[in-house]
Structures are given as structure tokens and as C-alpha cells.
Amino acid sequence: MPRRQNKSVVRGEPVTVLVDGQEVMAHGGESVATVLLASGISVFNRTRKGRPRGPFCNMGTCFECQVLIARPGSSRFEWRRACLQQVQPAMKIRTGELISSADFSGN
Amino acid sequence: MAAALTAAKLGVEVTVIDEQRTPGGQIYRQPPPEFEVADWLSSSAYRAGKALLNEVGSARGIHWLSQASVRGLFKPETDGGRYRLAVSSPNGAEFIEASGVLLAPGCFDMPVAFPGWNLPGVMSAGGIQVFLKSQQFVPGREICFVGSHPLMLIVAEQVIAAGGRVKEVLFFQRASSALRLLGNPGLVFRHFDKLQQAAAAMRRLRTAGVRVCFGQAIVQAEGDDQLDKIVVGEVDHNGLIRSESRREIHCDRVGICYGFIASSELARQAGAKGEWDPDRGGWIAAHDPWMQSSLPGLYVAGEITGIGGAEVAEQEGRLAALGWAVQAGKISPAHAEEKSGSIRQRLQGLRQFANLLSVLSAPGQRFLGQLLDDQVTLCKCEEVTVGEFKAALNEHAHLQTANAAKLMTRAGMGLCQGRYCEHAVRRLLSEARPQGIEVGGFNARFPAKPTRINDLLRNKPSN
């Protein structure tokens, strides 16, 4: 299982997010990509042909790591690159969904 | 960072438009401000960069825009006019004007297509490094690295240092080619410290139980929805993978490391001149001795001038700042010349090593081409396979350029805007068409990255 390195690292405040309806513990400052991999999720989205995709570049250029994210208090899900998106308390995340480039929200 | 500091000290009004939350780019990519990391990037290799970060943190006279991304760079409409940059940030879109612009947009890991390269679990080695450096996170239980670039050794070590497990590091170059390099005493003497670093890294990896192999390359990544194993084959003295020599390595994360591609889209968009060199970053910008591009007032530094690493970027940034300061009347040409002496001397040695490294670590077009089986995904965003692309080229002989092929096949039309398929598209096109045809690259247009129409419509009040 991918895991956090804890030697001489103090992470930010604990943060709870919802991933596919389940509560997952994370830390302030972590990227959504880190939190998803740490909880054993590897399929971040599926292509139009249904193929599984996950993080590749981890720096915002490849667009492979997109997941659906709704801000706390909102029910509007938008596609975001998980490698660039920091977790926020009560953020809602949906993984493994079918990508449609028309839905991309540009962040 | 170096350019901003140099320019600000000379009285230039500096704005830095930085895509990330905190300074440092990708090489000095900092942990989130919410973390406290006691020994971040403790290796001596990072010392200079960390010093820059400190200086930048307390410098006055630099306006640092974080999480701001330049989507468009428009050259001045008249001589002596100003450049316009279309900038996107979480607050929306705005135009910023400047009389001088320095582009130091860095690079991204070279994508190499092979069967299974899009499976979750397959990543760039650089991407794995970002998890380690910034997020303090080991992104896999059993990790392998495959490729041609010695960065693999560094990242593998960083995985081990973070308590992770690396099974194997596989270089496609045969040991004999490395030995040929070492047979050149002048070369060894001039770059001894770097060669020593690489050798030491290999020793430490072997001590940690990691297999470091030469003459082996990945031919396939396999798994259901997630990487389960890689298949590797032996590379013969012609650089070809022998099909009868395969073996499997079980792993859940593989880092691909074949080099880098310069992020050149803004320079291309603005109309600067460049040349194509796939072994040195792809499209690289032409520049004068002061790092000014073919467009007056537009300077370039770092990977965009040819992949060279952090130190080259730093020194080129200083030169560009001096060049601009002369143009802006902040320093006399004689004074700039004097200051630039030691920079140029340092650069000469650094560029020499960078070019050597490029030659040694470039996978080469023939090697990469043999991985492109018909069923391999060529354009991962639009899911166009190599076979589909080749069929289109066969059927439509008039398709002679990358742009034409893109229009016909959709390869290059997806969200990554061709970053992950342009090189392979050019390669396939060059192979399918008579020698001498200028296939070119994808046209670089606004916006350089996907941008919300909503953001463009909203008018941000100018500061």
C-alpha cells in the first residue's frame, strides 16, 4: 500500500473528506492525489472508452489524474486535477467516473 | 528566482508569475506550507536552490503572483510597445502588461508510449519524485524505475530514504556504452564530481538491495485496473529489444525516466524562433548571448533553451536579468559585461555537462519507435492508437504535417494539448513520409492550458 513518510515530518491539521461517499482522514496541505493513493484508490477516472486512468506527471501537465470534486456545502461536482488540488475539510470527491472533456472545469 | 533577484537588485520592477503555491518550481518543489519537514532536500545537491528560496522569501521589490498561470503571451503590436500576458488564477483571468518578459517555464518528463503505458500505476519518475519531495509520500509498495536518465538513481534513493521499497532500476543503455564514456579521460576529469555522485548512488542502491541493471527496457505494463507487473526485455548492441529475452517484474508503481521535454508553448505562441532537437528537449528557443529570444524584450532561460538542469537555469536567469537591465538602462553595458564574466564561465562547463548528459541519456528515435505497436495508445487524451494513426497516414497521402495529421485523427486535440503525443506524432509522420518533408509540430495557440470561458468573460479590475 502506498504510504505516508513520517520520519521528521509534521503534517497539517487532520482533515476529513468524503471519497465516493466514505469518510477518509487526510491532512491539511495534502493533495487529493496523495489522499486517494494513500487510501488504496488507483483508478481516478475512466476514459470515454472506459479505460482506467491515474496520476502520471503529478505536476498538472498530463490531465490523467482528474477526479470530480464538490466544494464543502456545494452539490456541484467539477473535474479537477487531483495532483494540484489541496484537500479541504468536508470536500467531496468521486473517483472512477467517466471523463467527458466537455465537462472539464479548467482548474 | 535568480533572475528576479538579480533584476530587483538593479532596480528593475519585477513581477513573477508562478503556477505553484510556493516558489521553487518542480526541482525545489516545497512541501505544503501546512507541513513541517525537518530535513527537506537535505542532500548537498539542493543547497544552492534552498539558498535562493531563502533569499527570495525575504527579498523586497519582487511582486510574486502565486497559483497564477500564463495562458497567452502576445508580442507588442508596435515597436517599443508592451507584451501582454493573459494570466489565470483562482480569482479569474486578467491581462498583465510588461515591457520585458523572461520565460523560464521549465520542462516535463518525456512521455514514452508502450503497451500499457496509461495503466494506473505507470508514472513518470519525476512525478514519483514530487510525491516524495513535496508530499512526503511513498506512492507504491514495490516500485521499479525504467528508462535512460540517471535521475532514476536519485529518485530511487529518495524512495529508499523515505522508507519505501525499490525492486529494480533498469537502464536501456548497455554497460558497454557507459564504459566508452569513461574511457575518455578529459571528460572524466572535467565532470568527475557528477560521475562520482552517480556511482555513489548506484552503490547505495545496491547496498539497499535494489537491482540496478543495464541493457534492459520495459516492453509492457500489465494489470487489470492497476499495474500488477512490468515486462522487460534485453537490449542488443543495435539498441533493439530482443523479443525472446523477456522477464516479468511484479510491482505496483513504475517510474518512467527517458528525459525531458521543454515547456515551449508560450514562446511558440508569441512567435519566437526556435529549432527542433528531440534529444535536448524538443522545440528549443533561439537566443542571443544575453538570453534574448528572436523577439526584442522576450528573454528565455532554463530548459526552454535546451534541457540543462537547475544550475544552468539559474545562471541563464542571471544573464537574462543583466541583459534586460542594460536594455532598461539600469546598468551600463560595460558593467553588465563585467558581471557576466563569471556567469558565462560557469555556464560553459555546466552546458557542456548538460549536453553530454543529453547525448548519453537520450533514448533515440529508433529505440522509441520500436515500442509503438499498432495497439499502443498514441494520443491518450483522445484515445487514438498508433494503428489508427498509421492507417490515416496511409489512406491520406496529403497529410504531411503534424497539424494536418491532428485535424484528421484528433491526435493532439485533447486536454494535454499534444504535450504527451507530439514527439511520437512527429516521429511516425517522419517515418511515413519521404525524407525532407518538414513535418513541424502542433501550432501553439492561446490558451496554453485549458481555461474556463467563464473566467475569460468576467472582467477582473486591473491593479
Boltz contact constraints between the chains, C-beta under 6 A:
constraints:
  - contact:
      token1: [A, 1]
      token2: [B, 141]
      max_distance: 6.0
  - contact:
      token1: [A, 2]
      token2: [B, 139]
      max_distance: 6.0
  - contact:
      token1: [A, 2]
      token2: [B, 140]
      max_distance: 6.0
  - contact:
      token1: [A, 3]
      token2: [B, 138]
      max_distance: 6.0
  - contact:
      token1: [A, 4]
      token2: [B, 137]
      max_distance: 6.0
  - contact:
      token1: [A, 5]
      token2: [B, 136]
      max_distance: 6.0
  - contact:
      token1: [A, 5]
      token2: [B, 138]
      max_distance: 6.0
  - contact:
      token1: [A, 5]
      token2: [B, 162]
      max_distance: 6.0
  - contact:
      token1: [A, 5]
      token2: [B, 163]
      max_distance: 6.0
  - contact:
      token1: [A, 8]
      token2: [B, 38]
      max_distance: 6.0
  - contact:
      token1: [A, 8]
      token2: [B, 39]
      max_distance: 6.0
  - contact:
      token1: [A, 9]
      token2: [B, 37]
      max_distance: 6.0
  - contact:
      token1: [A, 9]
      token2: [B, 136]
      max_distance: 6.0
  - contact:
      token1: [A, 10]
      token2: [B, 36]
      max_distance: 6.0
  - contact:
      token1: [A, 11]
      token2: [B, 35]
      max_distance: 6.0
  - contact:
      token1: [A, 12]
      token2: [B, 34]
      max_distance: 6.0
  - contact:
      token1: [A, 28]
      token2: [B, 34]
      max_distance: 6.0
  - contact:
      token1: [A, 29]
      token2: [B, 32]
      max_distance: 6.0
  - contact:
      token1: [A, 29]
      token2: [B, 34]
      max_distance: 6.0
  - contact:
      token1: [A, 29]
      token2: [B, 35]
      max_distance: 6.0
  - contact:
      token1: [A, 34]
      token2: [B, 135]
      max_distance: 6.0
  - contact:
      token1: [A, 34]
      token2: [B, 137]
      max_distance: 6.0
  - contact:
      token1: [A, 37]
      token2: [B, 139]
      max_distance: 6.0
  - contact:
      token1: [A, 42]
      token2: [B, 120]
      max_distance: 6.0
  - contact:
      token1: [A, 42]
      token2: [B, 226]
      max_distance: 6.0
  - contact:
      token1: [A, 43]
      token2: [B, 120]
      max_distance: 6.0
  - contact:
      token1: [A, 43]
      token2: [B, 225]
      max_distance: 6.0
  - contact:
      token1: [A, 47]
      token2: [B, 383]
      max_distance: 6.0
  - contact:
      token1: [A, 49]
      token2: [B, 383]
      max_distance: 6.0
  - contact:
      token1: [A, 52]
      token2: [B, 120]
      max_distance: 6.0
  - contact:
      token1: [A, 52]
      token2: [B, 225]
      max_distance: 6.0
  - contact:
      token1: [A, 54]
      token2: [B, 120]
      max_distance: 6.0
  - contact:
      token1: [A, 56]
      token2: [B, 123]
      max_distance: 6.0
  - contact:
      token1: [A, 57]
      token2: [B, 108]
      max_distance: 6.0
  - contact:
      token1: [A, 57]
      token2: [B, 124]
      max_distance: 6.0
  - contact:
      token1: [A, 57]
      token2: [B, 127]
      max_distance: 6.0
  - contact:
      token1: [A, 58]
      token2: [B, 127]
      max_distance: 6.0
  - contact:
      token1: [A, 58]
      token2: [B, 130]
      max_distance: 6.0
  - contact:
      token1: [A, 59]
      token2: [B, 26]
      max_distance: 6.0
  - contact:
      token1: [A, 61]
      token2: [B, 108]
      max_distance: 6.0
  - contact:
      token1: [A, 61]
      token2: [B, 419]
      max_distance: 6.0
  - contact:
      token1: [A, 62]
      token2: [B, 416]
      max_distance: 6.0
  - contact:
      token1: [A, 62]
      token2: [B, 420]
      max_distance: 6.0
  - contact:
      token1: [A, 63]
      token2: [B, 415]
      max_distance: 6.0
  - contact:
      token1: [A, 63]
      token2: [B, 416]
      max_distance: 6.0
  - contact:
      token1: [A, 101]
      token2: [B, 415]
      max_distance: 6.0
  - contact:
      token1: [A, 104]
      token2: [B, 450]
      max_distance: 6.0
  - contact:
      token1: [A, 106]
      token2: [B, 450]
      max_distance: 6.0
  - contact:
      token1: [A, 106]
      token2: [B, 451]
      max_distance: 6.0
  - contact:
      token1: [A, 106]
      token2: [B, 452]
      max_distance: 6.0
